[in-house]
Amino acid sequence: MAVPLRVLPGNRCAPTMKIPDIGLPKAARQAATVRRTGFLRKNARAIFLWPAAGLLLACLLWGSVLTVLERDRAKVREDAFRQAESLARAYAVQLERTVGYIDQISLRLKHDWEDPYVILNLERQQERGLYPDIGQMNASIIDRSGELVTSTLKPLQRQSFRNHPSFLEHMAGEPGLLIAGPENSGRLQVPVFRFTRRLEDIDGSFAGVALVTVLPAYLGSFYDEAVLSTDDFVSVRYSNGPLLVTTSRNRTGTEQMFYREDPAFRTLAGVAYEKADSFHDGRARIVAWKRLERYPLVAMAGLSEKRVFAAYNASARRTFALATVGSVLLFLFASVGMVLSARLAWRRQKEHEVRETYRLAVDAAKEGFYMLVPLRDATGTVVDYQVADCNERAATLVGMGRANLVGATMGNLYSGSHAQAIFEKLREAMETGYYEDELRVPSPSLLKAEWVHRKVVRSGAGLAMTIRDISDIKAHEQALTNMANADALTALPNRHWLSSYLPLAIEQAHASHGGLALLFIDLDDFKNINDTLGHGAGDELLKAAAERLRSLVRGSDRVVRLGGDEFTIVLDGVRSAETVARVARSIIAALGEPFTVARTSGQRVQASIGISMYPQDGRDGDTLLKHADIAMYAAKAAGKGRYQFYHAHLSDRLVLRINREQALRQAIERDEFILHYQPRVDTATGRLCSMEALVRWQHPERGMVPPVEFIDVAEDTGLILELGGIVIEKACAQIARWKAEGLPVVPVSINVSALQFNDGHVTDILADAMRRHEVDPELVGVELTESCMAGEHDTVAGEMEGLRRLGVKLLVDDFGTGYSSLSQLQRLNVDILKVDRAFTVTLGKDAEGTALFKAIVSMADALDICIVAEGVETAEQLQALQSLECDEVQGHFVSRPVPAAEMAALMLKRFLFPSAMAQHRGILPA
């Protein structure tokens, strides 16, 4: 039995129709109610914009307040950090001078006591005013048995220093300045600090200790003490943490005034926030520290957090109060706005449907626009939709005229599954009020387009539908997708395509229980083509290489260009490593054949190939690609032009090298390097002539790292350029410090690697450092290896000429192990030859070694070049070098490389090995 259809009354051209309640079925009345309710719900969203806006403004207000307060707090904290750093630096400078003065007194005591022509009487010198007031400091001499010999302070009772730790350490051979304390003084009956230095007889044996005793107040005094509050402090500690003395306002002492546990200092200087539980008084502080350059002491300054933030906290409370008042006003403003908006929405309710329908029609003017009216049966159920109105574009899309389309029903236009799908979407729009999608037009269809964008909106009791042809947009998107997945130069798939393809290939291999191989190919020496023939020729070669690779694989395999000169081949369905190896060998052979590029033939490259296989070398694309890359680097390291399967140990080796390189980069950034200095002395007299600056890595966890563990890594990675600049800067700065201290500075030679020298900037870097630190050229030397002189002739000659213009000395290090020739030495005009230790160790063992060394000395005399023998470790070697009239010697027999502080002490010695000292004093025959 057919169900009669009934079209709802209204103007067919108007999208919005008024449905009277009288005489309508129950479903129709419900539809009208839904329409009005939906409109009110729509306006309700606009009404609630007011509280939303008020909330947003409140959030902005509080966000601004909190931002300003946070910025102000950060500014206060930053200022406090700067103030703490400034106090620590100032105190460090003062402390450096104070301890330096004490050190000078100890050196004077040592010099006067060891001078056989001086009779030292400290009591008399004290009476003459040669020492400070004994209320703060006194000096003493302790003999080798630990007994007091002479002192600026008359002893109240006999006291032995035999078992004192500093005395025992000097007796064991420690030559430098030692600091002990605080400890109770037997004579002064108060805590004191003791500064001691070893005394030696003329033969170098232990002769006692020079002792300077200082009261805590002498070290704790601080010229800027007035800036400290009651809870602030400055203090001096040993580098390993223990406290020497602390000063706060109106009090100085050695008691533990603040820290519960001794702090650790991992850097030379710094500033940190210390929590309240770090201190005895339970007050948090900002603490800065500065380690003294020449002594194992650290100057500290601490500022009370409560005092620092007192003014800020008061200001923050006032700001919070004002923000609260502002939030209340915003709430009132939003409430009034919401009430007014509700009244306005009620007045506009009647005309809203017409205006909304008109807006939809206008907005969709460039699209196909349809007004659909639901057709209901006697029960009010929607059974079809009629086109109440449309525009010309809508009629064109379905290949009909507008007059024929208006009045047609969806059931007449569409049939079967296509009609069912359309009805489902329209029903969804009626229920939810909105539907939108993009549709690939099925065939056959009325729509004259491949892709359309479809949007349906409920308007009153009907539907407004727009359809836009997006075929061109979809075609453009597909073209962009193709471009994103293809390499522009070779037309091969690119890395982006590979990242999408590999997971699918692996999934397929897993499902078929098959295998998959990934070949990572790198063209060896490709850079030479770009550098010699240009990048155009390089592009030609890459395209030719891509064609060769395509010709070597099956249709099911994939050739991908990753970028630059790197390619990847994915071999599907392989189970045997021998099959993959055969493909790799054919690739290496094919790419090894000459290429014709830039109209020149005979251009050759090699290929290094790394291979990873699924599933044994990885179960995902990223892992397989990474492992193939690692294997390729192993093949390249083994000599290039070969292939390498991945093995786990290759990853371990690469990770170890990367970790070392990363650690070295961090060490350069954190300035973890220090310089040690090894003296060079006159062979005949033993007098100090010069010294060599040697870099050491002071690792925060491993301690002193020997150069053999990081110099090669620095050379391979190019970090030697930065490291070399650091060495030059530190050496020049140290020379300037020694000069400022009044020490008899001798020339310092700085090692320069072949990579630095060939870089061509050594002269500029050295000149800049010498200028900034005001270092005279005669105090600087540059040590070059023989490999430096084997570099590019123009670069080497230019650097050598630049260094000669600076006035610095030029030294050839490790002479005899490299590629130097007599003509090179004469052309480059060097000043000093340092003969490698391999020649020194042969002296006294065979006649050939002595004859060879004698020939080197004769050659140097003829060229007017100074000769330095490296690696002198025994008295027999020294005697042999004296007999050969070698100019200077360097080695452990004279001195090992020592820190700058110990080198300062060596500068004050007249002789640096016993035999020369003994001959000078007439004890041994010359």
Stockholm file with secondary structure:
# STOCKHOLM 1.0

chainA/1-926         MAVPLRVLPGNRCAPTMKIPDIGLPKAARQAATVRRTGFLRKNARAIFLWPAAGLLLACLLWGSVLTVLERDRAKVREDAFRQAESLARAYAVQLERTVGYIDQISLRLKHDWEDPYVILNLERQQERGLYPDIGQMNASIIDRSGELVTSTLKPLQRQSFRNHPSFLEHMAGEPGLLIAGPENSGRLQVPVFRFTRRLEDIDGSFAGVALVTVLPAYLGSFYDEAVLSTDDFVSVRYSNGPLLVTTSRNRTGTEQMFYREDPAFRTLAGVAYEKADSFHDGRARIVAWKRLERYPLVAMAGLSEKRVFAAYNASARRTFALATVGSVLLFLFASVGMVLSARLAWRRQKEHEVRETYRLAVDAAKEGFYMLVPLRDATGTVVDYQVADCNERAATLVGMGRANLVGATMGNLYSGSHAQAIFEKLREAMETGYYEDELRVPSPSLLKAEWVHRKVVRSGAGLAMTIRDISDIKAHEQALTNMANADALTALPNRHWLSSYLPLAIEQAHASHGGLALLFIDLDDFKNINDTLGHGAGDELLKAAAERLRSLVRGSDRVVRLGGDEFTIVLDGVRSAETVARVARSIIAALGEPFTVARTSGQRVQASIGISMYPQDGRDGDTLLKHADIAMYAAKAAGKGRYQFYHAHLSDRLVLRINREQALRQAIERDEFILHYQPRVDTATGRLCSMEALVRWQHPERGMVPPVEFIDVAEDTGLILELGGIVIEKACAQIARWKAEGLPVVPVSINVSALQFNDGHVTDILADAMRRHEVDPELVGVELTESCMAGEHDTVAGEMEGLRRLGVKLLVDDFGTGYSSLSQLQRLNVDILKVDRAFTVTLGKDAEGTALFKAIVSMADALDICIVAEGVETAEQLQALQSLECDEVQGHFVSRPVPAAEMAALMLKRFLFPSAMAQHRGILPA
#=GR chainA/1-926 SS CCCCCBCCCSCTTCSCCCCCSTTCCHHHHHHHHHHHHHHHHHHHHHHTHHHHHHHHHHHHHHHHHHHHHHHHHHHHHHHHHHHHHHHHHHHHHHHHHHHHHHHHHHHHHHHHHHCTTCCCCHHHHHHTTCSCCTTTEEEEEEETTSBEEEESSCCSSCCBCTTCHHHHHHHTTCCSCEEEEEEECTTTCSEEEEEEEEEECTTSCEEEEEEEEECHHHHHCCTTGGGCCTTCEEEEEETTSCEEEEEETTEEESSCCSBSSCCCCCSSEEEEEECGGGBTTCCCEEEEEEECSSSSEEEEEEEEHHHHTHHHHHHHHHHHHHHHHHHHHHHHHHHHHHHHHHHHHHHTHHHHHHHHHHHHHHHTTTSEEEEEEEEECTTSCEEEEEEEEECHHHHHHTTSCHHHHTTCBHHHHCCHHHHHHHHHHHHHHHHHSEEEEEEECCSSCSCCCSEEEEEEEEETTEEEEEEEECHHHHHHHHHHHHHHHBCTTTCCBCHHHHHHHHHHHHHHHHHTTCCEEEEEEEEETHHHHHHHHCHHHHHHHHHHHHHHHHHHSCTTSEEEEEETTEEEEEEESCCCHHHHHHHHHHHHHHHHSCEEETTEEEECCEEEEEEEEETTTCSSHHHHHHHHHHHHHHHHHTTSSCEEECCHHHHHHHHHHHHHHHHHHHHHHHTCEEEEEEEEEETTTCCEEEEEEEEEEEETTTEEECGGGTHHHHHHHTTHHHHHHHHHHHHHHHHHHHHHTTCCCCCEEEEECHHHHHHTCHHHHHHHHHHHHTCCGGGEEEEEETTGGGSCHHHHHHHHHHHHHHTCEEEEEEETSSCCCHHHHHHHTCSEEEECHHHHTTTTTCHHHHHHHHHHHHHHHHTTCEEEECCCCSHHHHHHHHHTTCSEECSTTTCCCEEHHHHHHHHTCSCSSHHHHHHHHTSSCC
#=GC SS_cons         CCCCCBCCCSCTTCSCCCCCSTTCCHHHHHHHHHHHHHHHHHHHHHHTHHHHHHHHHHHHHHHHHHHHHHHHHHHHHHHHHHHHHHHHHHHHHHHHHHHHHHHHHHHHHHHHHHCTTCCCCHHHHHHTTCSCCTTTEEEEEEETTSBEEEESSCCSSCCBCTTCHHHHHHHTTCCSCEEEEEEECTTTCSEEEEEEEEEECTTSCEEEEEEEEECHHHHHCCTTGGGCCTTCEEEEEETTSCEEEEEETTEEESSCCSBSSCCCCCSSEEEEEECGGGBTTCCCEEEEEEECSSSSEEEEEEEEHHHHTHHHHHHHHHHHHHHHHHHHHHHHHHHHHHHHHHHHHHHTHHHHHHHHHHHHHHHTTTSEEEEEEEEECTTSCEEEEEEEEECHHHHHHTTSCHHHHTTCBHHHHCCHHHHHHHHHHHHHHHHHSEEEEEEECCSSCSCCCSEEEEEEEEETTEEEEEEEECHHHHHHHHHHHHHHHBCTTTCCBCHHHHHHHHHHHHHHHHHTTCCEEEEEEEEETHHHHHHHHCHHHHHHHHHHHHHHHHHHSCTTSEEEEEETTEEEEEEESCCCHHHHHHHHHHHHHHHHSCEEETTEEEECCEEEEEEEEETTTCSSHHHHHHHHHHHHHHHHHTTSSCEEECCHHHHHHHHHHHHHHHHHHHHHHHTCEEEEEEEEEETTTCCEEEEEEEEEEEETTTEEECGGGTHHHHHHHTTHHHHHHHHHHHHHHHHHHHHHTTCCCCCEEEEECHHHHHHTCHHHHHHHHHHHHTCCGGGEEEEEETTGGGSCHHHHHHHHHHHHHHTCEEEEEEETSSCCCHHHHHHHTCSEEEECHHHHTTTTTCHHHHHHHHHHHHHHHHTTCEEEECCCCSHHHHHHHHHTTCSEECSTTTCCCEEHHHHHHHHTCSCSSHHHHHHHHTSSCC
//
